[in-house]
């Protein structure tokens, strides 16, 4: 399976862009999907996860702002980014897990088997 993330770029604070992760291969609903981000000089951080059964999970820094969803027709997983802040600046990665982990494991980047190439999001006025 291959993952292709897109939708990043330079965006203004408080704007609401949407990131997309196209899954090439089996349907995205075959996997538990996740989004992570990494800012310069920082470790990769969990952003959001979407289980096969539709359950969603969010990191504390984005909870209530970045809803995750799946578009089965397009075989994509989307991350709607609302109320952006400069501290949201990072490279955003989508990932897919073949396994059936308990929900807490979905916050670990080591739980994912496949990764997209990342898309840069820069929040600045």
C-alpha positions as CSV (number, residue, x, y, z in Angstrom):
1,X,0.0,0.0,0.0
2,X,1.2,3.5,-0.7
3,X,0.1,6.7,1.0
4,X,0.2,10.2,-0.6
5,X,-0.4,13.2,1.6
6,X,-1.3,16.6,0.2
7,X,-2.9,19.9,1.2
8,X,-0.1,21.6,3.0
9,X,1.6,24.8,2.3
10,X,1.7,28.3,3.8
11,X,-1.5,29.2,5.6
12,X,-2.6,32.1,7.8
13,X,-3.5,31.7,11.5
14,X,-7.1,30.9,12.1
15,X,-7.5,29.5,8.6
16,X,-9.0,26.0,7.9
17,X,-7.2,24.0,5.3
18,X,-7.7,20.3,4.8
19,X,-5.0,17.6,4.5
20,X,-5.8,14.5,2.4
21,X,-4.1,11.1,2.4
22,X,-4.8,9.0,-0.7
23,X,-4.4,5.3,-0.1
24,X,-3.3,3.3,-3.1
25,X,-4.0,-0.3,-2.8
26,X,-6.6,-2.0,-0.5
27,X,-9.4,0.2,0.7
28,X,-8.4,2.6,3.5
29,X,-11.0,1.1,5.7
30,X,-8.8,-2.0,5.8
31,X,-6.4,-0.1,8.0
32,X,-6.4,1.9,11.2
33,X,-5.2,5.3,9.9
34,X,-3.2,8.0,11.7
35,X,-1.8,11.5,11.3
36,X,1.4,12.6,13.0
37,X,3.4,15.8,12.7
38,X,7.0,16.8,13.4
39,X,8.1,20.3,14.0
40,X,11.8,21.3,13.5
41,X,13.9,20.1,16.5
42,X,11.0,18.2,18.0
43,X,9.9,14.6,18.1
44,X,7.1,13.3,16.0
45,X,3.8,13.9,17.7
46,X,0.5,12.1,17.4
47,X,-2.2,14.2,15.9
48,X,-5.2,11.9,15.2
49,X,-6.3,8.3,14.5
50,X,-9.3,6.7,12.8
51,X,-10.0,3.1,13.4
52,X,-11.6,0.7,11.0
53,X,-14.8,0.8,13.0
54,X,-14.9,4.6,12.8
55,X,-13.6,5.4,16.3
56,X,-11.5,8.6,16.4
57,X,-8.7,9.7,18.7
58,X,-6.9,13.0,19.0
59,X,-3.8,14.5,20.5
60,X,-4.3,17.0,23.3
61,X,-2.9,19.9,21.2
62,X,-5.5,19.4,18.4
63,X,-8.5,18.0,20.2
64,X,-11.6,19.9,19.1
65,X,-9.9,21.6,16.2
66,X,-8.7,18.8,13.7
67,X,-11.5,16.3,13.0
68,X,-10.4,13.2,11.0
69,X,-12.6,11.5,8.5
70,X,-12.6,8.9,5.8
71,X,-13.9,9.2,2.3
72,X,-14.4,5.6,1.1
73,X,-15.4,6.7,-2.5
74,X,-12.0,8.4,-2.9
75,X,-10.1,6.0,-0.7
76,X,-8.7,8.9,1.3
77,X,-8.4,10.0,4.9
78,X,-8.8,13.7,5.6
79,X,-7.6,15.9,8.4
80,X,-9.6,19.1,8.6
81,X,-7.4,21.7,10.3
82,X,-9.4,24.5,12.0
83,X,-8.3,27.5,14.0
84,X,-4.7,27.1,13.0
85,X,-2.0,28.5,15.3
86,X,1.6,29.2,14.5
87,X,2.6,26.2,16.8
88,X,0.8,23.9,14.4
89,X,3.6,24.5,11.9
90,X,5.1,21.1,11.1
91,X,5.5,18.3,8.5
92,X,2.3,16.3,8.7
93,X,2.5,12.6,7.9
94,X,-0.3,10.1,7.3
95,X,0.2,6.4,8.3
96,X,-1.6,3.1,8.1
97,X,-1.6,0.2,10.5
98,X,-2.2,-3.4,9.5
99,X,-2.5,-4.5,13.0
100,X,-5.3,-4.6,15.5
101,X,-3.9,-2.7,18.4
102,X,-5.7,-1.4,21.5
103,X,-6.6,2.3,21.1
104,X,-3.7,3.6,23.2
105,X,-1.2,2.1,20.8
106,X,-2.5,4.2,17.9
107,X,-0.8,7.2,19.5
108,X,2.6,5.5,18.9
109,X,4.3,6.0,15.6
110,X,5.8,2.5,15.9
111,X,2.3,1.0,15.6
112,X,2.1,2.0,12.0
113,X,3.4,0.0,9.0
114,X,3.0,2.4,6.1
115,X,3.9,6.1,5.9
116,X,3.3,8.8,3.4
117,X,6.0,11.2,2.4
118,X,4.8,14.1,4.6
119,X,3.4,17.5,3.7
120,X,4.7,20.8,5.1
121,X,2.2,23.1,6.9
122,X,3.5,26.5,7.8
123,X,1.2,28.8,9.8
124,X,2.3,32.4,9.6
125,X,0.8,35.8,8.9
